[in-house]
Amino acid sequence: MNVDVILPCLDEADALPRVIGRLPQGYRAVVVDNGSTDGSADVARAHGALVVTEPRRGFGSACAAGVAAATADYVAFCDADASMDPAELPDLLDRVASGRTDLALGRRVPTSRGAWAPHARFANRVLAVLMRRATGYRLRDLGPMRVMRRDQLVALDLQDRRSGYPLEMVLAAHAAGLRVDESDIGYAQRIGDSKVTGTLRGTVNAVRDMSRLLRAYRSGERRPNAVPGREARPAPATSAPVRDTVAPVEEVRS
């Protein structure tokens, strides 16, 4: 298979050898260095990865830079902290390549105590409920491991450059009439310090970004894009808003 695996990276030098080394044959590592100071880019190159430099901080900025650099027919996403095993990617790819789904997500199942901080797990559950209400997709996790055809992903024209990028992908896929599903993957204790959900502040900022996207989607601000092979849905109706269990908050700039 022709697959580019985008690995957003911020100081993951210790984890990268394991992550890149676990990639299946035919899967190319695209490491997006998002301002590392620990030599992550050099480590990635030494292990055969394509390294992309993205100076604008933000998970979405790193993902977008990776997509722009990808040339494969299929694009996968995986965290670079070794919390997920890239060897599980072929199961997700098979669902997309066989035509069973358009966007395959990995539902994280902790493999050890402490792998998933309680506050981050709770926030994920709340966002999953709101996401299901907004889209009708039967999803229980907004997992960062995912696979999609590159042409369909590019056509979604994702704009978020912060923590909301994974959610925007699902919302845009729904607007475009794409099929989205999930399957279980292992979720282990990460190597190194977490930059987002491992801290309470990072989790709060992520919830803020995603709450903003959900409000915009329900208000019809997100217009469906033309995506190869699918008919776009009309913009979400605004007459019956979903009651949000996450309190509205102002956007915080990084």
C-alpha positions in Angstrom: 0.0 0.0 0.0 1.0 3.6 -0.6 0.6 5.3 2.8 2.1 8.4 4.4 1.9 8.4 8.2 1.8 12.0 9.6 3.5 12.2 13.0 3.1 15.7 14.6 6.1 16.1 16.8 7.2 18.4 19.6 10.2 17.1 21.6 9.6 13.4 21.0 13.3 12.4 20.4 13.1 9.5 22.9 9.9 8.1 21.4 10.5 8.5 17.7 12.8 5.4 17.2 10.1 3.1 18.6 7.3 4.7 16.7 9.1 4.8 13.3 10.5 1.4 13.9 7.0 -0.1 14.3 5.7 1.2 11.0 4.6 -1.6 8.7 6.4 -2.0 5.4 5.1 0.4 2.7 4.2 3.0 5.3 6.3 6.2 5.2 6.9 8.3 8.3 6.2 12.0 7.8 7.5 13.7 11.0 6.3 17.3 11.3 8.7 19.1 13.7 6.6 21.7 15.5 9.4 23.6 17.3 11.3 20.8 19.0 14.4 21.7 21.0 15.6 18.1 21.8 16.9 17.1 18.3 13.7 15.3 17.3 14.2 16.2 13.6 17.7 14.7 13.5 16.5 11.5 15.2 13.6 11.3 12.7 15.9 11.7 9.7 18.4 9.1 11.1 15.5 6.6 11.2 14.5 7.2 7.6 11.6 9.6 8.1 10.6 12.5 5.9 10.9 15.6 8.1 8.8 18.7 7.6 9.4 21.8 9.6 6.3 23.7 10.8 7.3 26.7 13.0 3.6 27.8 13.7 2.8 26.0 16.9 -0.4 24.0 17.1 -1.5 20.4 16.5 -3.6 21.5 13.6 -0.7 23.4 12.1 1.5 20.3 12.3 -1.2 18.1 10.8 -1.9 20.5 7.9 1.8 20.7 7.1 2.0 17.0 7.0 -1.0 16.7 4.7 0.6 19.3 2.4 3.8 17.2 2.2 2.1 13.9 1.8 2.0 12.3 -1.7 0.6 8.8 -1.0 -2.9 7.7 -2.0 -3.7 7.2 1.7 -2.9 9.4 4.7 -2.7 8.2 8.3 -2.2 10.1 11.5 -0.6 8.8 14.7 0.9 10.4 17.8 4.7 10.5 18.0 4.8 9.7 21.7 4.6 5.9 21.5 1.2 5.8 23.2 -0.2 4.1 20.1 1.3 1.2 18.1 1.7 2.1 14.4 1.5 -1.7 13.7 -2.2 -1.4 14.2 -2.6 1.0 11.2 -3.2 -1.7 8.6 -6.5 -2.7 10.2 -7.7 0.9 9.8 -6.4 1.2 6.3 -8.1 -2.0 5.2 -11.5 -0.6 6.2 -10.9 2.4 4.0 -9.2 0.7 1.1 -11.9 -2.0 0.9 -14.6 0.7 0.7 -16.3 -0.1 4.1 -15.7 3.4 5.4 -14.2 6.7 4.3 -12.5 7.8 7.6 -11.3 5.1 10.0 -10.7 6.1 13.6 -8.9 4.2 16.3 -10.8 4.0 19.6 -8.3 4.1 22.4 -8.4 1.3 24.9 -5.9 1.8 27.8 -3.4 -1.1 28.1 -2.0 0.1 31.5 -3.0 2.2 34.5 -2.1 5.8 34.0 -2.1 5.6 30.2 -5.0 8.1 30.0 -5.3 10.9 32.6 -8.7 11.0 34.2 -9.5 14.6 33.3 -8.5 13.9 29.7 -10.6 10.8 29.5 -13.7 12.6 31.0 -13.3 15.5 28.5 -13.1 13.0 25.7 -16.3 11.3 26.8 -18.2 14.6 26.9 -16.9 15.6 23.5 -17.8 12.2 22.0 -21.4 12.6 23.2 -21.6 16.1 21.7 -20.0 14.8 18.5 -22.5 11.9 18.2 -25.4 14.4 18.7 -24.0 16.7 16.0 -23.3 14.0 13.4 -25.2 10.8 14.3 -21.9 8.9 14.0 -21.8 6.1 16.6 -18.4 7.1 17.9 -17.1 6.9 21.5 -13.6 8.4 21.0 -12.1 11.3 19.1 -9.0 9.2 18.6 -5.9 10.7 16.9 -5.0 7.5 15.1 -6.9 7.6 11.8 -6.7 6.8 8.1 -8.3 8.5 5.0 -7.8 8.8 1.3 -5.6 11.8 0.6 -7.8 13.2 -2.1 -10.9 13.2 0.1 -9.0 14.6 3.1 -7.6 17.5 1.0 -11.1 18.2 -0.3 -12.4 18.8 3.2 -10.2 21.9 3.4 -9.7 21.8 7.1 -8.9 25.2 8.7 -8.4 24.6 12.4 -4.7 25.0 13.4 -5.0 24.2 17.1 -6.4 21.3 19.1 -9.7 21.2 17.2 -8.2 19.7 14.0 -9.3 16.1 14.8 -12.9 17.2 15.5 -13.1 19.4 12.5 -12.1 16.4 10.3 -15.0 14.4 11.6 -17.5 17.4 11.3 -16.3 18.2 7.8 -16.5 14.5 6.8 -20.1 14.5 8.1 -21.0 17.6 6.1 -19.5 16.0 3.0 -21.6 12.8 3.4 -18.6 10.6 4.2 -18.8 7.4 6.3 -16.9 7.4 9.6 -16.4 4.5 12.0 -14.0 3.4 14.7 -12.3 0.2 15.9 -10.3 -0.5 19.1 -6.6 0.1 19.3 -4.3 -0.1 22.3 -3.4 3.0 24.3 -0.2 2.8 26.4 1.7 5.1 28.7 3.4 7.7 26.5 7.1 8.3 26.5 7.9 11.8 27.8 5.7 14.7 28.9 2.3 15.4 27.3 1.9 18.8 25.7 -1.9 18.8 25.5 -4.2 16.3 27.3 -1.6 15.2 29.8 -2.1 18.5 31.6 -5.3 20.1 33.0 -4.5 23.4 31.2 -3.9 21.6 27.9 -7.1 19.6 28.2 -9.1 22.8 29.0 -7.7 24.5 25.9 -8.5 21.5 23.7 -12.1 21.5 25.0 -12.4 25.2 24.3 -11.2 24.7 20.7 -13.5 21.8 20.1 -16.5 23.5 21.8 -16.0 26.4 19.4 -16.1 24.1 16.4 -19.2 22.3 17.6 -21.1 25.6 18.1 -20.0 26.8 14.7 -21.1 23.5 13.1 -24.5 23.5 14.7 -25.1 27.1 13.7 -24.4 26.2 10.0 -21.2 28.1 9.7 -19.4 25.0 8.3 -20.5 24.6 4.7 -20.1 21.2 3.1 -17.3 20.8 0.5 -17.4 18.7 -2.6 -15.6 15.5 -1.8 -14.7 12.9 -4.4 -17.2 10.0 -4.4 -19.7 11.5 -2.0 -22.7 13.8 -2.0 -22.5 16.6 0.5 -25.1 17.0 3.2 -27.0 20.3 3.6 -25.7 22.6 6.4 -26.9 21.6 9.8 -30.3 23.0 10.8 -30.3 25.8 13.4 -33.9 25.4 14.6 -33.2 22.6 17.0 -29.8 23.3 18.7 -28.2 20.6 20.8 -27.9 21.5 24.5 -24.1 21.6 25.1 -22.8 20.2 28.3 -19.6 22.1 27.9 -19.9 25.7 29.0 -19.2 28.2 26.2 -15.9 29.8 26.7 -13.8 32.4 24.8 -11.1 31.2 22.5 -7.6 31.3 23.9 -4.8 32.1 21.6 -1.5 30.2 21.8 
